[in-house]
Each structure stands twice: as C-alpha cells, then as structure tokens.
Amino acid sequence: MINVILSGANGHMGKVIASLAENDPDIRICAGFDINNMPGNGFPVYKKPFEYTGEADVIIDFSHPSAFQELTKYAKERKLPTIFATTGLSDEQKKELHALAADIPVFFSANMSLGVNLLIDLVKRAAAALQGFDIEIIEKHHNRKIDAPSGTALAIADAISEVRQNSEYMYDRHSIRRKRSENEIGIHAVRGGTIVGEHDVLFAGLDEVIEIKHTAQSREIFAAGAIKAAKFLYNKPKGFYNMNDIINA
C-alpha cells in the first residue's frame, strides 16, 4: 500500500484522483493539501503542507503554481518522492524541479496522459522525417483553463525543435504581416465549453497534409496517469523522471 499526499485535493483533478484511488488496492490517500476547505473528503485536508506530519510515501501535486515553493520545500525536507502535474509552471520553476531532483525523486510531465506522451514521441519522429513540411499545433480546452497555450502544446513544440533546429514559435500572426517562414511552428489555443483537451499537430507539405491528434474524453486519463506515476516513483532513487520512463519501462 502506497500512502499518497494529494496536493490540490479539492480541485477538479484532485477529486478525480481521490475517486480512482478508492478503487485501487495499492493506493491510499492519507492526506490532502488545499487552500479551499471542503467537507466530504475521506481523508484530512490541510491548508499548508507543514501542518501534516503523518505517514506518507509519495506526493501527487495537481494544485497551482502559487503553491510550488512551499510544496517543494516540504517535499525536500521530508524526502518524499513527488509527482508534479500542475500546469502553468514557469521556466524558472521547471529549472527548480531539476535542482530538487538532486535530493529526491521528482516526476514531471506537462501532461499525465500516456496517450499524449506517445503522441509527442510520434510527432518528434514525424518532424524529423518530414523535413520541409510546415507544422502547426492546435490545442483546445474548456473555458475555465487559464494558461494558453497549454503546457502540452509547448511540450509538443519543444519536442519538434529538438529535431528542427532554429525553430521559431509563432503564437499570433495577426500583428505580423509577412509570409510564413520555414522555421515557424504555429501554436494556436482555443477555449470553449467543456472541452477536456484536444491536441492536433498538422504537417502541411506540397499537395498533402498529415495530422496526428489526441482527444481526451474525460479527466480520468490524467488521474490514472498520475496514479501510475505514483506507483512508478515509489522506492525509486533520487533523480528526474518523466512519462517516457514509464512508457519505456
């Protein structure tokens, strides 16, 4: 049995993870962290991490970037392996995760879906093979999502830029009146309704278009990925891990 602290316990994703954990014999949510205190949890929820001193094996974080500093300090002091699944982390915060990995096992992924991470791998291969094709990334999410473009869209672009040198990310063509350059990667964000998440990558060449697409139909896929990551990270040595380590395990 793995004792999990759930950071962001009363958020949308926290509730889904807690629900899945109830039916998983290997996972027990021992405590939660959340600034919003809501009744009905089957475990104690604390506003601040250091208020909890009980047993724990792993932390799953689906909270907010504003909670990052205190959570990382807590994880480091208690030597707890931590899965960081919060979206919207700054570049500086991502660098701090790599530094934290010198002390504890750290798992970070811009998207906790196995399918999305497979898409990223396929897109990277396609970008290497389809030299000369124009690439556009279109991501769609619900109208409550704050960050744009999504962390996943940026992760896709970063994977492409590993095999397409001198790539230029283009977020808005409205203000730039010029022809598309060969190095551009167009990144577009759509926000509306209750769209869980869609990521579509277009490779447009001469007289042909190839599309690689992933559609999330429920939040459960992200919750299931986080729980899978917790099982993977449990008892791992300190270091930096991501979804590729699970896919290739």
N, C-alpha and C positions, 0 to 999 in steps of 0.2 A: 504493500500500500504506500503510495506516494502522497505526502501531505503538501498541499498546494496553497500558497497565499495568492489571492486573486485581487490584483490592483485594478481599480475601476469596476468594482463588484456590482455597483448599481447602475452601470451604463448598459446600453443595448447589448454589446458583446459580452459583458460580464454576466448578464442574466442568461445568455445562451450557453456560455461555458458552464455555469453552475448547473443548468438543466441537464446538459450532457454528462457532467461529472456524476450526477445522481445515479446514472445507469451504468457507470463504468466501475467495475470492481477493483481496478488498480489505482483509482484516483479518489482522494478525499480533499474537499475544500475545507481547510482548517481555520481560515480567517480571510477577511477581505479588507481592502482599503478603499475609501471613497469619501469625498467631501460631503456628499449627499447621504444623509442617514435615512434609510427607508426600512420599514418593518417588513417581515416576511422572509428574510434570509434564513437559511438553515444553518448559519454559521455567524460568529460575531464579526461585525464590520467596524473598523476604526477609521477616524478621520485622518490620523497621522501614523505613518509606518512604525515609528519608535514606541507607539502605545502598545504594540503587540510584542510580547517576549516569549510566546509559547513555541511549541514544536513546529518545524517546517522543513521541507526538503527542497522546494522549488518555488519561485515566484513567476506568475504569469501576469504581465502588465498590458492591459488594454485600457489605459486611462487617458491622460492628456499630457502634452509636452511640459506644461507648467508643473507637473508632479515629478519631473525627471530627476532633478538634483537631489531631493530628499530620498527618493526611492533608490537611486544608485548608491548613495551614502549608506543607506540601511542594508542593502544587499551586500555591499563590500564589508561592512562591519560584522555582519552575521555569516559571511562566507556562503551565501545562498546562490545557487545557480539561478539565472534569471532569463526569462523569455521576454524580449521587448517587441511587442506587437502594436504599440501605439503609433498612429500615423501622424505626420506633420513634424517629425523631429528635424531640428536644424542641422546643417552640415557640421557645426561645432559639437552638437550633442552626439552625432554619429561618430565623430572622432573620439569623443569621450568613451564611447562604448568599447572601442578598440583598446583604449588605455585600461579600462576596467577589466578587460579580458586577461590582463596580466595577473589579476588577483583571483578571479572567479570564472566559472564557465558562463559565457554570455552567448545567447542566441538572438539574432536579429534578422528579421525579414520584412521587406516592405509590404508583403502580402503573405498571409499564412496558409493560403490555398496551395495544395500540391499541384493542382492543375495549372494555376497561374505561373508557378515556378517552372513547370515543364514548358509552358508557352514561352517564357523568357529564354529558355535554352534553345527551343526551336527557332525563335526569332533571330537569335545570335547566329545560329548556323545558316539561316536563310540570308542574313545580311552579308555574311562572308561569301556565300555562293553567288548572290545576285548583285554583283558589282555593276554600277551604272543605273540601277533601279532607284527611283525616288521613294522615300519612306515617309509615311505619315502614321501617327499614332492618335487614335480617337478613344477617349475614355468617357464613360457615362456613369453617374452616380445619383443617388437620391438628393432631394432639395435641402437636406439638413447638413450635408457634408460641407465643411468649411474650407479645407485646403484644396487648392487647384493649381496646377494639375495634380492628380493623385500621386502618392509615393510610388505606386506600382508603375504608372506611366513613365515616371522618371527613371525607375529601375530598368524598364524596358529600353529606354533611350540610352542609359549608361551601358547596358549590355551591347547594344548596337555600336556605340562609339568605341568599344574595345576592339572591334574588327573593322571599323570605318574611321580611319584617322582624320583629325581636323573636323570632326562633326560639329555642326552649329545648331543649337536648339532654337527653333522658331515658334514662339507662343502666340504671336499676333501679327498677322500680315496687313491688318487694316492701316497701320501707321507707316508701313514701309512700301513704297511704290517702286518695286523692281522685280525683275524676273527671278524665279526660284533658282537658287544656286545648287550645284551638285552636292554640296556638303550638308545641306539642310536636313534636319529631322523635324518635321512638323508635329507639334503636340497640341491637341485640342481637348478641351474639357466641356462636358455637357452636364447640367444639373437639373433634375426634374423628377417629380413624383416620388415613387418608392423604389426606383431602380437600385438593386443591391450592388451591382457592379458589372460593368462590361468593359473589356479592353480589346480593341480591334487594331491590328497592325497591317497597313497596306503597303505592298511593294508594287509600284507602278512603273512598268517598263514600256518598251515600244510595242504597241498593239496587244499588250497583255497585262493583267493585274492579278496578283496573288494576295489573298487575305488569310491571316492567322488570327483567330478570335477565341476569346474565353468569355463565357457568361456565367456569372454567379447567380443562382436561383434562390439561395437563402443564405443567411449569415452562419448557418450551421457548418458550412465548409471551412470557414475561418476558425470557428471554435474547435472543430475536430482537428484542424492543423495545429492549433495551439496546444491541445492536449497531447497530440502525438509528439510535439516538440518537447513537452514536459517529460514524457516518458524517455525520450531520446537523451535529454540533457542530464537526467538523474544519474548521479555517480560518474559523470564524465569529468575528466581533468580540466583544470582552468584553460581557457582559450576562447577563441571566437568561432562561432558556428552559425550556419545558416541553413536554409531549406535544401540546398544542394547536398549537404552532408546527410540528410535523411533520404533524399532520392537515391543517392549513390551508396547508401549503407548496405 
